[in-house]
Amino acid sequence: MDVVTDLANAPWPDRRAVITIGAYDGVHLGHRAVIEHVKGRAAEHDAVSAVVTFDRHPASVVRPDSAPRLLTDPDQKLELLADTGVDACVVVPFNADQASETAESFVLRVLVGALATKLVVVGDDFHFGKDRAGNVDLLRKIGAEADFDVEPLDLLPRADGVDEPISSTAIRRALAGGDIGRANEMLGRMFEVRGPVKKGDQRGRLLGFPTANVQVPPDTCFPADGVYAGWFERADGTVHPSAINVGRRPTFYEHAQAPSVEAHLIDFDGDLYGQPAKVRFAHFLRSERKFDGVDALIAQLATDVERSRELLAG
């Protein structure tokens, strides 16, 4: 997949493109369905298939106080988009200037002027541009004058029969409720967070269950506080079954400001400090709670590790 970050020069001067536009946070099954349609239509037109997205979530600029937490960081999003087999990803910088650009200007500057768009494929509820004034009707109006077509698609329904389409919002809601199974089903993969392993208070080692304290960026979407069975991928690509705690460790801290992510790598002994880590969540085990004492906590940790071992072995 080609990653295009500079639109000063046309990235494919001799070809047209079939494109889709959006934040594409999570690159979930709904996103993948749209991209598959884009790829198919591009093949019919002998055109470039492309995703147009942004270097940050637009809401982080437009409404930073209520912007959603991210399901994927920028690097992971590009990796997941590349896995779809799309020809190109156009990453548009999103800043105050971009937020103030009208929908008409964006279409003429990016879709027409830079990308030679032949067809735009978006969800039927798609909105974009200043004040979210751009929509399918506007795209069709401009397309009639600028020689491109528009195909709106219905959002992909959930497989469990719930009357709600797959969306990044629905996935965030499932994560907030600790329903990692439903979140993973909509993602089409295990939910993952990333960050370097930092030195913590080393309390886990004193308890007999050393953990890797993963420093996850604060704008990341966290699963609900609790204990999970999952996988820890090290910098060298090796993957380890793990018992993962997300939360504020109420047995030791009264008022922790933010949740932490700590993974106990089952049957592993080694130094992970400073290494980049990927933590994937497979099963929810239990909610986080405050224990009466250290002995009760140790007994529960032993149960959590054995339960994780069983679930991940299957």
VMD Tcl script that draws the C-alpha trace (Angstrom):
set ca {
  {0.00 0.00 0.00}
  {1.30 3.44 -0.93}
  {0.96 6.06 1.81}
  {0.39 9.53 0.36}
  {0.98 12.52 2.64}
  {1.76 15.25 0.08}
  {-0.99 16.38 -2.28}
  {1.06 19.12 -3.93}
  {1.58 16.76 -6.84}
  {-0.95 14.24 -8.13}
  {0.07 10.82 -6.71}
  {-1.22 8.94 -9.82}
  {-1.10 11.49 -12.69}
  {-2.20 9.08 -15.43}
  {-5.02 7.21 -13.65}
  {-8.37 7.83 -11.97}
  {-9.21 6.64 -8.45}
  {-12.06 4.98 -6.60}
  {-11.91 6.34 -3.06}
  {-13.59 6.23 0.31}
  {-13.22 8.90 3.00}
  {-13.36 8.71 6.77}
  {-11.58 8.59 10.12}
  {-11.37 4.79 9.81}
  {-10.62 4.42 13.51}
  {-10.48 0.71 14.31}
  {-10.57 -0.49 10.68}
  {-13.44 -2.76 11.78}
  {-15.53 -5.16 9.71}
  {-17.77 -2.34 8.52}
  {-14.77 -0.42 7.25}
  {-13.40 -3.54 5.58}
  {-16.68 -4.14 3.77}
  {-16.53 -0.62 2.31}
  {-12.90 -1.11 1.27}
  {-13.72 -4.42 -0.42}
  {-16.39 -2.62 -2.43}
  {-13.89 0.11 -3.32}
  {-11.37 -2.49 -4.50}
  {-13.96 -4.24 -6.63}
  {-15.15 -1.05 -8.27}
  {-11.56 0.09 -8.84}
  {-10.80 -3.17 -10.65}
  {-13.83 -2.60 -12.91}
  {-12.57 0.88 -13.86}
  {-8.85 0.00 -13.99}
  {-8.48 2.66 -11.31}
  {-6.49 3.12 -8.11}
  {-8.30 2.00 -4.94}
  {-7.68 4.48 -2.12}
  {-8.71 5.35 1.42}
  {-8.64 9.05 2.30}
  {-8.23 9.51 6.04}
  {-6.65 11.94 8.51}
  {-3.52 12.09 10.65}
  {-5.68 12.44 13.77}
  {-9.34 12.03 14.60}
  {-11.11 15.20 13.36}
  {-13.04 15.44 16.64}
  {-9.75 15.94 18.52}
  {-9.50 19.33 16.77}
  {-13.17 20.27 16.33}
  {-14.38 19.25 19.81}
  {-11.35 18.18 21.86}
  {-13.24 18.02 25.16}
  {-15.59 15.34 23.86}
  {-13.44 13.62 21.22}
  {-13.71 9.83 21.28}
  {-10.78 7.79 22.51}
  {-9.00 5.95 19.72}
  {-9.37 2.28 18.87}
  {-6.14 2.36 16.83}
  {-3.07 4.56 16.91}
  {-1.87 6.02 13.57}
  {0.70 3.28 12.94}
  {-1.73 0.46 13.68}
  {-4.40 2.05 11.49}
  {-2.01 2.14 8.54}
  {-0.98 -1.48 9.18}
  {-4.61 -2.61 9.23}
  {-5.44 -0.63 6.11}
  {-2.47 -2.17 4.33}
  {-3.78 -5.62 5.30}
  {-6.98 -4.92 3.33}
  {-5.04 -4.86 0.07}
  {-6.13 -1.34 -0.87}
  {-3.71 0.35 -3.30}
  {-3.17 3.59 -1.41}
  {-3.94 5.49 1.77}
  {-4.04 9.28 1.54}
  {-3.36 10.83 4.96}
  {-4.65 14.41 5.16}
  {-3.29 16.59 8.00}
  {-6.20 17.69 10.18}
  {-5.66 21.00 11.94}
  {-7.61 24.21 12.54}
  {-7.24 25.22 8.89}
  {-8.57 21.88 7.70}
  {-11.45 22.07 10.18}
  {-12.50 25.41 8.71}
  {-12.37 24.25 5.08}
  {-15.78 23.97 3.47}
  {-16.94 20.64 2.15}
  {-17.02 22.03 -1.40}
  {-13.43 23.24 -1.16}
  {-12.24 19.90 0.22}
  {-13.86 17.97 -2.61}
  {-12.45 20.22 -5.33}
  {-8.98 20.45 -3.78}
  {-8.46 16.83 -2.71}
  {-10.84 14.55 -4.59}
  {-10.85 16.38 -7.91}
  {-7.64 18.38 -8.03}
  {-5.21 15.92 -6.44}
  {-6.71 12.44 -6.66}
  {-8.52 12.43 -10.03}
  {-11.49 10.72 -8.42}
  {-13.72 8.54 -10.60}
  {-16.01 7.21 -7.86}
  {-16.59 7.99 -4.17}
  {-17.87 5.21 -1.90}
  {-19.11 6.27 1.55}
  {-21.68 5.28 4.15}
  {-25.13 6.70 3.51}
  {-24.87 8.78 6.71}
  {-21.48 10.28 5.77}
  {-20.82 13.94 6.73}
  {-17.67 16.00 6.29}
  {-16.26 19.53 6.00}
  {-16.84 22.63 8.06}
  {-19.87 22.21 10.35}
  {-20.30 18.74 8.81}
  {-22.15 20.38 5.96}
  {-20.93 17.91 3.37}
  {-23.01 14.80 2.70}
  {-23.93 12.36 -0.07}
  {-26.21 14.89 -1.79}
  {-23.43 17.48 -1.94}
  {-20.98 14.91 -3.28}
  {-23.44 14.00 -6.01}
  {-23.99 17.64 -6.92}
  {-20.28 18.35 -7.26}
  {-19.66 15.00 -8.94}
  {-22.15 15.80 -11.69}
  {-20.06 18.86 -12.55}
  {-16.58 17.38 -11.89}
  {-17.07 13.97 -13.54}
  {-17.17 11.58 -10.61}
  {-19.91 9.30 -9.31}
  {-21.03 8.61 -5.75}
  {-22.14 5.30 -4.25}
  {-23.56 5.39 -0.70}
  {-23.54 2.08 1.17}
  {-25.64 0.88 4.09}
  {-23.63 0.25 7.24}
  {-22.77 -3.40 7.89}
  {-25.20 -5.03 10.38}
  {-23.91 -6.88 13.41}
  {-23.73 -10.66 13.18}
  {-25.46 -11.19 16.55}
  {-28.80 -9.89 15.28}
  {-28.77 -6.70 17.34}
  {-30.46 -3.88 15.42}
  {-27.37 -1.69 15.35}
  {-24.77 -1.47 12.59}
  {-21.09 -2.08 13.19}
  {-19.41 1.21 14.01}
  {-16.49 2.60 15.98}
  {-19.01 4.04 18.45}
  {-20.62 0.63 19.01}
  {-17.19 -0.93 19.59}
  {-16.25 1.74 22.13}
  {-19.54 1.09 23.92}
  {-18.85 -2.64 24.05}
  {-15.36 -2.03 25.43}
  {-16.69 0.34 28.07}
  {-19.05 -2.42 29.19}
  {-16.30 -5.03 29.37}
  {-17.87 -6.97 26.49}
  {-14.59 -7.80 24.80}
  {-16.18 -10.64 22.85}
  {-18.67 -8.34 21.14}
  {-16.00 -5.69 20.50}
  {-13.69 -8.28 18.94}
  {-16.52 -9.65 16.81}
  {-17.19 -6.20 15.33}
  {-13.47 -5.52 14.88}
  {-12.87 -8.87 13.19}
  {-9.77 -9.25 15.36}
  {-8.72 -8.90 18.98}
  {-8.74 -5.40 20.40}
  {-5.17 -4.22 20.90}
  {-3.35 -1.45 22.74}
  {0.28 -0.49 22.27}
  {3.01 1.28 24.17}
  {6.45 0.88 25.73}
  {6.98 -1.13 28.90}
  {7.82 1.26 31.71}
  {9.07 0.60 35.22}
  {6.23 0.61 37.74}
  {6.19 0.04 41.47}
  {7.22 -3.63 40.96}
  {4.50 -4.75 43.36}
  {3.54 -7.62 41.05}
  {7.01 -9.10 41.35}
  {6.79 -8.92 45.14}
  {3.46 -10.74 44.99}
  {4.92 -13.48 42.79}
  {3.20 -12.31 39.61}
  {5.54 -9.88 37.81}
  {3.79 -7.68 35.27}
  {4.79 -5.56 32.31}
  {3.41 -2.07 32.85}
  {2.50 -0.85 29.35}
  {2.43 2.92 28.91}
  {-0.58 3.35 26.65}
  {-1.20 6.84 25.16}
  {-3.91 8.70 27.10}
  {-6.12 9.19 24.02}
  {-6.47 5.41 23.64}
  {-9.79 3.68 24.23}
  {-9.42 1.36 27.22}
  {-11.57 -1.69 27.96}
  {-13.55 -1.57 31.19}
  {-11.53 -1.93 34.37}
  {-11.03 -5.62 35.02}
  {-8.93 -8.69 34.37}
  {-8.64 -10.23 30.90}
  {-6.97 -13.19 29.25}
  {-5.03 -12.16 26.20}
  {-1.73 -12.00 24.40}
  {1.43 -9.93 24.75}
  {3.58 -9.41 21.65}
  {7.18 -8.43 22.24}
  {9.39 -6.32 19.98}
  {10.87 -9.45 18.38}
  {7.43 -10.68 17.35}
  {7.13 -13.46 19.91}
  {3.66 -13.72 21.45}
  {2.97 -14.82 25.04}
  {-0.30 -15.83 26.74}
  {-1.04 -13.36 29.49}
  {-3.33 -12.35 32.31}
  {-3.97 -8.63 31.85}
  {-5.19 -6.15 34.43}
  {-6.78 -2.89 33.33}
  {-7.64 -0.52 36.12}
  {-6.65 1.53 39.10}
  {-5.49 -1.20 41.52}
  {-7.90 -0.26 44.34}
  {-6.29 -2.65 46.82}
  {-3.25 -0.34 46.90}
  {-4.50 3.03 45.61}
  {-7.53 5.00 46.75}
  {-7.80 7.47 43.88}
  {-5.69 6.58 40.85}
  {-6.09 9.23 38.16}
  {-6.08 6.96 35.13}
  {-6.25 3.23 34.39}
  {-3.07 1.25 33.90}
  {-2.47 -1.77 31.67}
  {-0.38 -4.49 33.29}
  {0.25 -7.87 31.69}
  {1.56 -10.95 33.48}
  {3.25 -13.09 30.82}
  {2.49 -16.69 31.77}
  {5.60 -18.86 32.21}
  {7.90 -16.04 31.10}
  {10.94 -14.69 32.89}
  {12.84 -11.83 31.31}
  {13.49 -8.10 31.18}
  {10.93 -6.15 29.12}
  {11.67 -2.60 30.28}
  {11.76 -0.07 27.48}
  {10.53 -2.50 24.84}
  {7.53 -1.68 22.66}
  {4.59 -3.95 23.41}
  {1.29 -4.94 21.82}
  {-1.39 -6.21 24.19}
  {-4.42 -8.05 22.76}
  {-7.56 -8.79 24.72}
  {-9.27 -12.14 24.13}
  {-11.54 -12.88 27.13}
  {-13.01 -10.94 30.05}
  {-12.41 -12.74 33.35}
  {-13.74 -10.48 36.09}
  {-14.23 -6.90 37.21}
  {-11.54 -5.17 39.21}
  {-12.21 -5.02 42.94}
  {-10.56 -4.13 46.20}
  {-9.31 -7.08 48.25}
  {-9.23 -7.29 52.04}
  {-5.55 -8.08 52.09}
  {-2.51 -9.22 50.16}
  {-3.17 -12.94 50.73}
  {-6.65 -12.69 49.21}
  {-5.22 -10.80 46.22}
  {-2.48 -13.39 45.66}
  {-5.02 -16.22 45.73}
  {-7.18 -14.43 43.17}
  {-4.18 -13.68 40.93}
  {-3.30 -17.38 40.91}
  {-6.87 -18.18 39.85}
  {-6.76 -15.49 37.14}
  {-3.52 -16.86 35.70}
  {-4.78 -20.45 35.60}
  {-8.06 -19.40 34.04}
  {-6.17 -17.37 31.41}
  {-3.91 -20.34 30.70}
  {-6.96 -22.57 30.13}
  {-8.81 -20.13 27.89}
  {-5.81 -19.30 25.74}
  {-4.78 -22.92 25.30}
  {-8.02 -23.77 23.51}
}
mol new
graphics top color blue
foreach p $ca { graphics top sphere $p radius 0.5 }
foreach p [lrange $ca 0 end-1] q [lrange $ca 1 end] { graphics top cylinder $p $q radius 0.2 }
display resetview
